Amino acid sequence: MRTIPIIEYGLNGMQNQKSGGTYFEHLRLGNYYKIVAIDANTGVEVTVMGPANGNIKRLEDIALRKLNMRLEKGH
């Protein structure tokens, strides 16, 4: 059975340390969930993956921390 990805876009209420906001893209791929965090000002993005039945908020938090580290290093 082929799984069709579910994609959700939205501006999360969390504030990125380096900019005005972060967009989170949610993509379900079978038993996995992929979260892409995108800085609203620079367009820099990072990706994290976890189990589809896991805590999505926790994956967003991890992605946000990873994005902040990337921005601190200068992309």
N, C-alpha and C positions, 0 to 999 in steps of 0.2 A: 504494500500500500504506500503510495506516495504522499508525503506531507506537504501541504501548501504553506509557505511561510506566512506568519501573521506579523505585520509591521504596524507599529504605533508610533506616531510622532507627537511630541509635546514639549513645552518649556516647563521644566520642573521648577518647583519653588526654591530649591537649594541655590545658594549663591556661590559661584566659583570665586576663589580667592583673588584671581587675577582679572576678572572681568565681570560683566553685568549678569551673566547667566550661562546655563548649560542646557543644551538640548540632549535628550536621551532617545535613541532609536532602539526599539525592542524588536527582536527577531526570533521567532521560535523555529528551531530546526530539529524536528523529531524529538528526541529525548533531551535536547539541549536548548538553552536560552542564551542568546547573544545580545549583549548590551553595548551600544556604541555611545560614548559621551563626546559631545561636540561643543567646543567653546564658541559662544555666540559671537564674539568679536573677532577672533583670529581664524576660526574654521579648523583649528587643530582638533584631531579626534584620536581617541583610544578605544580599544575593544577589550571586553572581558567576556568569558563564557562560563556557564554553570549549568547544573541540572535543571530541567524544565519544571520539576516539582519542588525546587528550592525557593528560597526567599528572594524575590525580585528586588525588593528595597535594598537588601544587603549587596546584591550585585551592582546596583546603581551607586551605592556608597563606595564600593571598591573602585568602580570606574571613575568616580569623581576624584578620589584620592590619586589614582593613577594619572588622570588628566592634570591635576594640580602639580604633580611631580614633573610631568612633561613640560608644563609651562614655566616652572621654576628653572629648568635646564635650558630654556630658550628655544623650545620646540625640538 
